[in-house]
Amino acid sequence: MKLVWQVLAVVAVGAVGGQGVTAVRDDPWLSLALGGLTVVLSVLVYRWVVGRTERRQVTELAWEGARGSLLRGLVIGLVMFGCVIANIYALGDYEVHGFDAPTGAIGLAGFMAGAAVTEELMFRGLLFRLVERGLGTYIAPALSGVLFGAAHLLNEDATVLGAVAIAIEAGGMLAAAYAATRSLWLPIGLHFGWNFAESGIFGTEVSGNGDTHGLLDASTSGATLITGGEFGPEASVYSMLFGALLTVAFLWPAGRRGNIVPRRRAERVNTLATLAR
């Protein structure tokens, strides 16, 4: 029941906030405001429900060091997607037609912030953290990543390739970022930086969510494995490659800091029993 209450609370805030931002997406300033409100409420609700049900300090969302972790994640996300789009551009499959109105990027910032926070709280803060207790740090990203990728099949222009790519690059990379720091702020910043660069800056589709209007008016063309097709560059082979490299890069300091959780049979049984209840 602890897990049920946690999931219900986080999902409820995320669903209401997401619907609200979507409903006002034509008003960039209102989208930004509602997205920011969703971020604040999601974090507060997570801290409250997890702290109350698990009777502990919610260290994964500690305020100390949050700003620095968010900034580092943001920079990593921006640079990572910049590398992806640079490779697609070098092959002639990404073309910039001009500049778009900056208000589009403003609205997308609110939407992407709300999505990044609610998804990280759900998939890394709850799902990955729970599964890791029984299956260990190396196996848990695979399971949580598969579910994370499958969740994106509900998007407008979703593809199986896109879901597989999300499972590989984001599922592993974001879980490893959490394992490296034992803080959700780094993966939140990384998630937001990646998504905002993809839509708000370079003007490409994000996870099959339809057309976006960022700072650049651009388009992609060419082989689906290179550009990601209708799903967007997240389904590109370059995204999977850089995501896999970052996963390894995050797991290395996680091991040095003693943050790797070994697979324990007893804890795995207890976790499965908790899920069954």
ZADO-1210 file (C-alpha; in nm, 4 decimals, padded with zeros to 6 digits):
<atoms>
<atom x="00.0000" y="00.0000" z="00.0000" code="MET" pos="1"/>
<atom x="00.2972" y="00.2336" z="00.0497" code="LYS" pos="2"/>
<atom x="00.3838" y="00.1964" z="-00.3169" code="LEU" pos="3"/>
<atom x="00.0213" y="00.2421" z="-00.4209" code="VAL" pos="4"/>
<atom x="-00.0107" y="00.5682" z="-00.2303" code="TRP" pos="5"/>
<atom x="00.3177" y="00.6947" z="-00.3715" code="GLN" pos="6"/>
<atom x="00.2249" y="00.6133" z="-00.7304" code="VAL" pos="7"/>
<atom x="-00.1271" y="00.7532" z="-00.7009" code="LEU" pos="8"/>
<atom x="-00.0050" y="01.0805" z="-00.5523" code="ALA" pos="9"/>
<atom x="00.2690" y="01.1401" z="-00.8091" code="VAL" pos="10"/>
<atom x="00.0577" y="01.0281" z="-01.1059" code="VAL" pos="11"/>
<atom x="-00.2360" y="01.2437" z="-00.9988" code="ALA" pos="12"/>
<atom x="-00.0279" y="01.5628" z="-00.9841" code="VAL" pos="13"/>
<atom x="00.1491" y="01.4812" z="-01.3090" code="GLY" pos="14"/>
<atom x="-00.1723" y="01.3977" z="-01.4932" code="ALA" pos="15"/>
<atom x="-00.3555" y="01.7098" z="-01.3820" code="VAL" pos="16"/>
<atom x="-00.0556" y="01.9302" z="-01.4512" code="GLY" pos="17"/>
<atom x="00.0068" y="01.7729" z="-01.7921" code="GLY" pos="18"/>
<atom x="-00.3548" y="01.8137" z="-01.8977" code="GLN" pos="19"/>
<atom x="-00.3512" y="02.1736" z="-01.7810" code="GLY" pos="20"/>
<atom x="-00.0360" y="02.2622" z="-01.9754" code="VAL" pos="21"/>
<atom x="-00.1677" y="02.0862" z="-02.2857" code="THR" pos="22"/>
<atom x="-00.4968" y="02.2747" z="-02.2651" code="ALA" pos="23"/>
<atom x="-00.3208" y="02.6126" z="-02.2689" code="VAL" pos="24"/>
<atom x="-00.0340" y="02.5232" z="-02.5005" code="ARG" pos="25"/>
<atom x="-00.1333" y="02.8084" z="-02.7374" code="ASP" pos="26"/>
<atom x="-00.0509" y="03.0585" z="-02.4618" code="ASP" pos="27"/>
<atom x="00.3272" y="03.0307" z="-02.4001" code="PRO" pos="28"/>
<atom x="00.3337" y="03.2332" z="-02.0794" code="TRP" pos="29"/>
<atom x="00.0449" y="03.0414" z="-01.9260" code="LEU" pos="30"/>
<atom x="00.2097" y="02.7148" z="-02.0335" code="SER" pos="31"/>
<atom x="00.5304" y="02.8235" z="-01.8616" code="LEU" pos="32"/>
<atom x="00.3444" y="02.9184" z="-01.5436" code="ALA" pos="33"/>
<atom x="00.1435" y="02.5952" z="-01.5267" code="LEU" pos="34"/>
<atom x="00.4522" y="02.3901" z="-01.6067" code="GLY" pos="35"/>
<atom x="00.6392" y="02.5567" z="-01.3225" code="GLY" pos="36"/>
<atom x="00.3466" y="02.4995" z="-01.0865" code="LEU" pos="37"/>
<atom x="00.3409" y="02.1319" z="-01.1851" code="THR" pos="38"/>
<atom x="00.7125" y="02.1064" z="-01.1037" code="VAL" pos="39"/>
<atom x="00.6718" y="02.2597" z="-00.7585" code="VAL" pos="40"/>
<atom x="00.3638" y="02.0561" z="-00.6655" code="LEU" pos="41"/>
<atom x="00.5137" y="01.7293" z="-00.7943" code="SER" pos="42"/>
<atom x="00.8297" y="01.7722" z="-00.5873" code="VAL" pos="43"/>
<atom x="00.6387" y="01.8712" z="-00.2737" code="LEU" pos="44"/>
<atom x="00.3892" y="01.5851" z="-00.3088" code="VAL" pos="45"/>
<atom x="00.6689" y="01.3311" z="-00.3694" code="TYR" pos="46"/>
<atom x="00.8621" y="01.4505" z="-00.0652" code="ARG" pos="47"/>
<atom x="00.5488" y="01.4389" z="00.1483" code="TRP" pos="48"/>
<atom x="00.4104" y="01.0999" z="00.0427" code="VAL" pos="49"/>
<atom x="00.7478" y="00.9184" z="00.0359" code="VAL" pos="50"/>
<atom x="00.8597" y="01.0694" z="00.3654" code="GLY" pos="51"/>
<atom x="00.5289" y="00.9828" z="00.5299" code="ARG" pos="52"/>
<atom x="00.4923" y="00.6265" z="00.3960" code="THR" pos="53"/>
<atom x="00.8585" y="00.5255" z="00.4318" code="GLU" pos="54"/>
<atom x="00.9169" y="00.7293" z="00.7482" code="ARG" pos="55"/>
<atom x="01.2518" y="00.8679" z="00.6430" code="ARG" pos="56"/>
<atom x="01.4183" y="01.1782" z="00.5129" code="GLN" pos="57"/>
<atom x="01.3733" y="01.2029" z="00.1362" code="VAL" pos="58"/>
<atom x="01.7431" y="01.2403" z="00.0614" code="THR" pos="59"/>
<atom x="01.6988" y="01.1845" z="-00.3130" code="GLU" pos="60"/>
<atom x="01.5286" y="01.5261" z="-00.3266" code="LEU" pos="61"/>
<atom x="01.7399" y="01.7072" z="-00.0692" code="ALA" pos="62"/>
<atom x="01.7471" y="02.0824" z="-00.1228" code="TRP" pos="63"/>
<atom x="02.1202" y="02.1012" z="-00.0497" code="GLU" pos="64"/>
<atom x="02.3143" y="02.0828" z="-00.3752" code="GLY" pos="65"/>
<atom x="01.9967" y="02.0773" z="-00.5854" code="ALA" pos="66"/>
<atom x="02.0846" y="02.3845" z="-00.7907" code="ARG" pos="67"/>
<atom x="02.4300" y="02.2559" z="-00.8865" code="GLY" pos="68"/>
<atom x="02.2987" y="01.9103" z="-00.9786" code="SER" pos="69"/>
<atom x="02.0195" y="02.0573" z="-01.1895" code="LEU" pos="70"/>
<atom x="02.2649" y="02.2817" z="-01.3724" code="LEU" pos="71"/>
<atom x="02.5087" y="01.9969" z="-01.4406" code="ARG" pos="72"/>
<atom x="02.2277" y="01.7795" z="-01.5706" code="GLY" pos="73"/>
<atom x="02.0976" y="02.0624" z="-01.7880" code="LEU" pos="74"/>
<atom x="02.4395" y="02.1171" z="-01.9470" code="VAL" pos="75"/>
<atom x="02.4896" y="01.7443" z="-02.0073" code="ILE" pos="76"/>
<atom x="02.1479" y="01.7145" z="-02.1704" code="GLY" pos="77"/>
<atom x="02.2043" y="02.0161" z="-02.3960" code="LEU" pos="78"/>
<atom x="02.5515" y="01.9006" z="-02.5014" code="VAL" pos="79"/>
<atom x="02.4377" y="01.5430" z="-02.5589" code="MET" pos="80"/>
<atom x="02.1551" y="01.6400" z="-02.7915" code="PHE" pos="81"/>
<atom x="02.3798" y="01.8941" z="-02.9577" code="GLY" pos="82"/>
<atom x="02.6168" y="01.6097" z="-03.0446" code="CYS" pos="83"/>
<atom x="02.3275" y="01.4045" z="-03.1828" code="VAL" pos="84"/>
<atom x="02.1952" y="01.6838" z="-03.4050" code="ILE" pos="85"/>
<atom x="02.5486" y="01.7744" z="-03.5178" code="ALA" pos="86"/>
<atom x="02.5983" y="01.4217" z="-03.6506" code="ASN" pos="87"/>
<atom x="02.2622" y="01.4236" z="-03.8269" code="ILE" pos="88"/>
<atom x="02.3447" y="01.7657" z="-03.9745" code="TYR" pos="89"/>
<atom x="02.6854" y="01.6449" z="-04.0945" code="ALA" pos="90"/>
<atom x="02.5095" y="01.3768" z="-04.2988" code="LEU" pos="91"/>
<atom x="02.2816" y="01.6384" z="-04.4553" code="GLY" pos="92"/>
<atom x="01.9670" y="01.5060" z="-04.2836" code="ASP" pos="93"/>
<atom x="01.8965" y="01.8118" z="-04.0654" code="TYR" pos="94"/>
<atom x="01.8151" y="02.1448" z="-04.2309" code="GLU" pos="95"/>
<atom x="01.7527" y="02.4838" z="-04.0726" code="VAL" pos="96"/>
<atom x="01.5058" y="02.7016" z="-04.2635" code="HIS" pos="97"/>
<atom x="01.5232" y="03.0044" z="-04.0348" code="GLY" pos="98"/>
<atom x="01.4257" y="03.1253" z="-03.6908" code="PHE" pos="99"/>
<atom x="01.0893" y="03.0762" z="-03.5214" code="ASP" pos="100"/>
<atom x="00.9170" y="03.2966" z="-03.2663" code="ALA" pos="101"/>
<atom x="01.0868" y="03.2737" z="-02.9221" code="PRO" pos="102"/>
<atom x="00.7461" y="03.2455" z="-02.7525" code="THR" pos="103"/>
<atom x="00.7224" y="02.8885" z="-02.8790" code="GLY" pos="104"/>
<atom x="01.0367" y="02.7956" z="-02.6873" code="ALA" pos="105"/>
<atom x="00.8994" y="02.9656" z="-02.3761" code="ILE" pos="106"/>
<atom x="00.5841" y="02.7539" z="-02.3806" code="GLY" pos="107"/>
<atom x="00.7855" y="02.4393" z="-02.4474" code="LEU" pos="108"/>
<atom x="01.0077" y="02.5143" z="-02.1464" code="ALA" pos="109"/>
<atom x="00.7059" y="02.4884" z="-01.9166" code="GLY" pos="110"/>
<atom x="00.5745" y="02.1729" z="-02.0791" code="PHE" pos="111"/>
<atom x="00.9143" y="01.9991" z="-02.0840" code="MET" pos="112"/>
<atom x="00.9932" y="02.0970" z="-01.7236" code="ALA" pos="113"/>
<atom x="00.6686" y="01.9463" z="-01.5992" code="GLY" pos="114"/>
<atom x="00.7190" y="01.6295" z="-01.8035" code="ALA" pos="115"/>
<atom x="01.0822" y="01.5866" z="-01.6958" code="ALA" pos="116"/>
<atom x="01.0068" y="01.6205" z="-01.3249" code="VAL" pos="117"/>
<atom x="00.6966" y="01.3982" z="-01.3130" code="THR" pos="118"/>
<atom x="00.8583" y="01.1253" z="-01.5247" code="GLU" pos="119"/>
<atom x="01.1761" y="01.1223" z="-01.3181" code="GLU" pos="120"/>
<atom x="00.9846" y="01.1080" z="-00.9909" code="LEU" pos="121"/>
<atom x="00.7791" y="00.8166" z="-01.1219" code="MET" pos="122"/>
<atom x="01.0351" y="00.6098" z="-01.3129" code="PHE" pos="123"/>
<atom x="01.3567" y="00.6807" z="-01.1231" code="ARG" pos="124"/>
<atom x="01.2287" y="00.7988" z="-00.7855" code="GLY" pos="125"/>
<atom x="00.9727" y="00.5212" z="-00.7401" code="LEU" pos="126"/>
<atom x="01.0069" y="00.2405" z="-00.9967" code="LEU" pos="127"/>
<atom x="01.3850" y="00.2193" z="-01.0328" code="PHE" pos="128"/>
<atom x="01.4485" y="00.2737" z="-00.6627" code="ARG" pos="129"/>
<atom x="01.2099" y="-00.0075" z="-00.5673" code="LEU" pos="130"/>
<atom x="01.3304" y="-00.2585" z="-00.8259" code="VAL" pos="131"/>
<atom x="01.6939" y="-00.1842" z="-00.7462" code="GLU" pos="132"/>
<atom x="01.6455" y="-00.3097" z="-00.3898" code="ARG" pos="133"/>
<atom x="01.5923" y="-00.6638" z="-00.5125" code="GLY" pos="134"/>
<atom x="01.7525" y="-00.6846" z="-00.8562" code="LEU" pos="135"/>
<atom x="02.0509" y="-00.4582" z="-00.8051" code="GLY" pos="136"/>
<atom x="02.1799" y="-00.1520" z="-00.9860" code="THR" pos="137"/>
<atom x="02.2828" y="-00.3285" z="-01.3064" code="TYR" pos="138"/>
<atom x="01.9556" y="-00.5111" z="-01.3740" code="ILE" pos="139"/>
<atom x="01.7042" y="-00.2542" z="-01.2494" code="ALA" pos="140"/>
<atom x="01.7703" y="-00.0068" z="-01.5367" code="PRO" pos="141"/>
<atom x="01.6737" y="-00.2742" z="-01.7884" code="ALA" pos="142"/>
<atom x="01.3321" y="-00.3368" z="-01.6320" code="LEU" pos="143"/>
<atom x="01.2540" y="00.0266" z="-01.5547" code="SER" pos="144"/>
<atom x="01.3848" y="00.1256" z="-01.8982" code="GLY" pos="145"/>
<atom x="01.1523" y="-00.1170" z="-02.0761" code="VAL" pos="146"/>
<atom x="00.8532" y="00.0246" z="-01.8902" code="LEU" pos="147"/>
<atom x="00.9723" y="00.3800" z="-01.9581" code="PHE" pos="148"/>
<atom x="01.0012" y="00.3049" z="-02.3290" code="GLY" pos="149"/>
<atom x="00.6639" y="00.1295" z="-02.3382" code="ALA" pos="150"/>
<atom x="00.4975" y="00.4336" z="-02.1799" code="ALA" pos="151"/>
<atom x="00.6040" y="00.6388" z="-02.4833" code="HIS" pos="152"/>
<atom x="00.4074" y="00.4111" z="-02.7151" code="LEU" pos="153"/>
<atom x="00.1005" y="00.6123" z="-02.6117" code="LEU" pos="154"/>
<atom x="00.2324" y="00.9239" z="-02.7865" code="ASN" pos="155"/>
<atom x="00.0839" y="01.0545" z="-03.1094" code="GLU" pos="156"/>
<atom x="00.3540" y="00.9438" z="-03.3559" code="ASP" pos="157"/>
<atom x="00.4953" y="00.6634" z="-03.1433" code="ALA" pos="158"/>
<atom x="00.6946" y="00.3837" z="-03.3045" code="THR" pos="159"/>
<atom x="00.8348" y="00.0565" z="-03.1741" code="VAL" pos="160"/>
<atom x="01.1843" y="00.1721" z="-03.2711" code="LEU" pos="161"/>
<atom x="01.1303" y="00.4887" z="-03.0694" code="GLY" pos="162"/>
<atom x="01.0174" y="00.2953" z="-02.7625" code="ALA" pos="163"/>
<atom x="01.3201" y="00.0646" z="-02.7880" code="VAL" pos="164"/>
<atom x="01.5508" y="00.3644" z="-02.8261" code="ALA" pos="165"/>
<atom x="01.3995" y="00.5372" z="-02.5217" code="ILE" pos="166"/>
<atom x="01.4445" y="00.2186" z="-02.3189" code="ALA" pos="167"/>
<atom x="01.8111" y="00.1944" z="-02.4203" code="ILE" pos="168"/>
<atom x="01.9248" y="00.5547" z="-02.4038" code="GLU" pos="169"/>
<atom x="01.6999" y="00.7219" z="-02.1477" code="ALA" pos="170"/>
<atom x="01.6090" y="00.4261" z="-01.9284" code="GLY" pos="171"/>
<atom x="01.9698" y="00.3318" z="-01.8712" code="GLY" pos="172"/>
<atom x="02.1254" y="00.6778" z="-01.8807" code="MET" pos="173"/>
<atom x="01.8844" y="00.8464" z="-01.6388" code="LEU" pos="174"/>
<atom x="01.8891" y="00.5541" z="-01.3963" code="ALA" pos="175"/>
<atom x="02.2691" y="00.5559" z="-01.4021" code="ALA" pos="176"/>
<atom x="02.2685" y="00.9321" z="-01.3395" code="ALA" pos="177"/>
<atom x="02.0579" y="00.8727" z="-01.0300" code="TYR" pos="178"/>
<atom x="02.2819" y="00.5863" z="-00.9164" code="ALA" pos="179"/>
<atom x="02.5927" y="00.8032" z="-00.9539" code="ALA" pos="180"/>
<atom x="02.4618" y="01.0736" z="-00.7210" code="THR" pos="181"/>
<atom x="02.1703" y="00.9115" z="-00.5325" code="ARG" pos="182"/>
<atom x="01.9888" y="01.2339" z="-00.6160" code="SER" pos="183"/>
<atom x="01.6996" y="01.2894" z="-00.8562" code="LEU" pos="184"/>
<atom x="01.8107" y="01.6440" z="-00.9377" code="TRP" pos="185"/>
<atom x="02.0801" y="01.5361" z="-01.1852" code="LEU" pos="186"/>
<atom x="01.8520" y="01.3137" z="-01.3984" code="PRO" pos="187"/>
<atom x="01.5769" y="01.5780" z="-01.3796" code="ILE" pos="188"/>
<atom x="01.8145" y="01.8416" z="-01.5172" code="GLY" pos="189"/>
<atom x="01.9490" y="01.6031" z="-01.7810" code="LEU" pos="190"/>
<atom x="01.5980" y="01.4987" z="-01.8872" code="HIS" pos="191"/>
<atom x="01.4828" y="01.8592" z="-01.9194" code="PHE" pos="192"/>
<atom x="01.7998" y="01.9737" z="-02.0992" code="GLY" pos="193"/>
<atom x="01.7719" y="01.6927" z="-02.3533" code="TRP" pos="194"/>
<atom x="01.4025" y="01.7473" z="-02.4239" code="ASN" pos="195"/>
<atom x="01.4253" y="02.1256" z="-02.4382" code="PHE" pos="196"/>
<atom x="01.7237" y="02.1163" z="-02.6738" code="ALA" pos="197"/>
<atom x="01.5334" y="01.8749" z="-02.8963" code="GLU" pos="198"/>
<atom x="01.2195" y="02.0872" z="-02.9173" code="SER" pos="199"/>
<atom x="01.2793" y="02.4351" z="-02.7772" code="GLY" pos="200"/>
<atom x="01.6126" y="02.4958" z="-02.9507" code="ILE" pos="201"/>
<atom x="01.6493" y="02.2697" z="-03.2546" code="PHE" pos="202"/>
<atom x="01.2788" y="02.2442" z="-03.3389" code="GLY" pos="203"/>
<atom x="01.2517" y="01.8666" z="-03.3823" code="THR" pos="204"/>
<atom x="00.9861" y="01.6260" z="-03.2595" code="GLU" pos="205"/>
<atom x="01.0103" y="01.4821" z="-02.9099" code="VAL" pos="206"/>
<atom x="00.9114" y="01.1187" z="-02.8541" code="SER" pos="207"/>
<atom x="00.6462" y="01.1293" z="-03.1261" code="GLY" pos="208"/>
<atom x="00.4567" y="01.4176" z="-02.9663" code="ASN" pos="209"/>
<atom x="00.3871" y="01.5980" z="-03.2937" code="GLY" pos="210"/>
<atom x="00.5204" y="01.9228" z="-03.4376" code="ASP" pos="211"/>
<atom x="00.7186" y="02.1571" z="-03.2149" code="THR" pos="212"/>
<atom x="00.8077" y="02.5224" z="-03.2647" code="HIS" pos="213"/>
<atom x="01.1361" y="02.6054" z="-03.0980" code="GLY" pos="214"/>
<atom x="01.3921" y="02.8758" z="-03.1678" code="LEU" pos="215"/>
<atom x="01.4876" y="02.7169" z="-03.4995" code="LEU" pos="216"/>
<atom x="01.2521" y="02.6363" z="-03.7852" code="ASP" pos="217"/>
<atom x="01.4062" y="02.3098" z="-03.8979" code="ALA" pos="218"/>
<atom x="01.3278" y="01.9696" z="-04.0435" code="SER" pos="219"/>
<atom x="01.4896" y="01.6285" z="-04.0767" code="THR" pos="220"/>
<atom x="01.4917" y="01.3897" z="-04.3715" code="SER" pos="221"/>
<atom x="01.6662" y="01.0678" z="-04.4547" code="GLY" pos="222"/>
<atom x="01.6962" y="00.7192" z="-04.3104" code="ALA" pos="223"/>
<atom x="01.4883" y="00.6545" z="-03.9994" code="THR" pos="224"/>
<atom x="01.7846" y="00.5013" z="-03.8169" code="LEU" pos="225"/>
<atom x="01.9711" y="00.8306" z="-03.8605" code="ILE" pos="226"/>
<atom x="01.6949" y="01.0862" z="-03.7989" code="THR" pos="227"/>
<atom x="01.4511" y="00.8850" z="-03.5871" code="GLY" pos="228"/>
<atom x="01.1701" y="00.9380" z="-03.8385" code="GLY" pos="229"/>
<atom x="00.8339" y="01.0576" z="-03.7076" code="GLU" pos="230"/>
<atom x="00.9335" y="00.9785" z="-03.3509" code="PHE" pos="231"/>
<atom x="01.2116" y="01.2359" z="-03.3581" code="GLY" pos="232"/>
<atom x="01.5903" y="01.2180" z="-03.3080" code="PRO" pos="233"/>
<atom x="01.5454" y="01.0234" z="-02.9838" code="GLU" pos="234"/>
<atom x="01.5003" y="00.7186" z="-03.2078" code="ALA" pos="235"/>
<atom x="01.8245" y="00.7937" z="-03.3912" code="SER" pos="236"/>
<atom x="02.1123" y="00.5497" z="-03.3681" code="VAL" pos="237"/>
<atom x="02.3233" y="00.8449" z="-03.2506" code="TYR" pos="238"/>
<atom x="02.0943" y="00.9020" z="-02.9518" code="SER" pos="239"/>
<atom x="02.1216" y="00.5363" z="-02.8570" code="MET" pos="240"/>
<atom x="02.4998" y="00.5492" z="-02.8913" code="LEU" pos="241"/>
<atom x="02.5488" y="00.8633" z="-02.6813" code="PHE" pos="242"/>
<atom x="02.2925" y="00.7417" z="-02.4286" code="GLY" pos="243"/>
<atom x="02.4796" y="00.4130" z="-02.3877" code="ALA" pos="244"/>
<atom x="02.8123" y="00.5946" z="-02.3493" code="LEU" pos="245"/>
<atom x="02.6711" y="00.8234" z="-02.0812" code="LEU" pos="246"/>
<atom x="02.5219" y="00.5241" z="-01.9015" code="THR" pos="247"/>
<atom x="02.8691" y="00.3721" z="-01.8706" code="VAL" pos="248"/>
<atom x="03.0146" y="00.7120" z="-01.7769" code="ALA" pos="249"/>
<atom x="02.7666" y="00.7482" z="-01.4890" code="PHE" pos="250"/>
<atom x="02.8032" y="00.3904" z="-01.3655" code="LEU" pos="251"/>
<atom x="03.1799" y="00.4311" z="-01.3255" code="TRP" pos="252"/>
<atom x="03.1605" y="00.6989" z="-01.0517" code="PRO" pos="253"/>
<atom x="02.8633" y="00.5147" z="-00.9023" code="ALA" pos="254"/>
<atom x="03.0909" y="00.2160" z="-00.8473" code="GLY" pos="255"/>
<atom x="03.3751" y="00.4272" z="-00.7070" code="ARG" pos="256"/>
<atom x="03.1382" y="00.5952" z="-00.4600" code="ARG" pos="257"/>
<atom x="02.9935" y="00.2656" z="-00.3409" code="GLY" pos="258"/>
<atom x="02.6508" y="00.3451" z="-00.4857" code="ASN" pos="259"/>
<atom x="02.6092" y="00.0140" z="-00.6674" code="ILE" pos="260"/>
<atom x="02.3431" y="-00.2026" z="-00.5036" code="VAL" pos="261"/>
<atom x="02.4204" y="-00.5756" z="-00.5407" code="PRO" pos="262"/>
<atom x="02.1543" y="-00.8244" z="-00.6330" code="ARG" pos="263"/>
<atom x="02.0151" y="-00.9806" z="-00.3167" code="ARG" pos="264"/>
<atom x="01.7825" y="-01.2745" z="-00.3325" code="ARG" pos="265"/>
<atom x="01.6124" y="-01.2038" z="00.0005" code="ALA" pos="266"/>
<atom x="01.5436" y="-00.8430" z="-00.0854" code="GLU" pos="267"/>
<atom x="01.4217" y="-00.9452" z="-00.4287" code="ARG" pos="268"/>
<atom x="01.1693" y="-01.1791" z="-00.2736" code="VAL" pos="269"/>
<atom x="01.0546" y="-00.9084" z="-00.0351" code="ASN" pos="270"/>
<atom x="01.0190" y="-00.6602" z="-00.3209" code="THR" pos="271"/>
<atom x="00.8118" y="-00.9025" z="-00.5269" code="LEU" pos="272"/>
<atom x="00.5975" y="-00.9777" z="-00.2246" code="ALA" pos="273"/>
<atom x="00.5414" y="-00.6042" z="-00.1747" code="THR" pos="274"/>
<atom x="00.4374" y="-00.5659" z="-00.5368" code="LEU" pos="275"/>
<atom x="00.2032" y="-00.8638" z="-00.5070" code="ALA" pos="276"/>
<atom x="00.0310" y="-00.7082" z="-00.2066" code="ARG" pos="277"/>
</atoms>
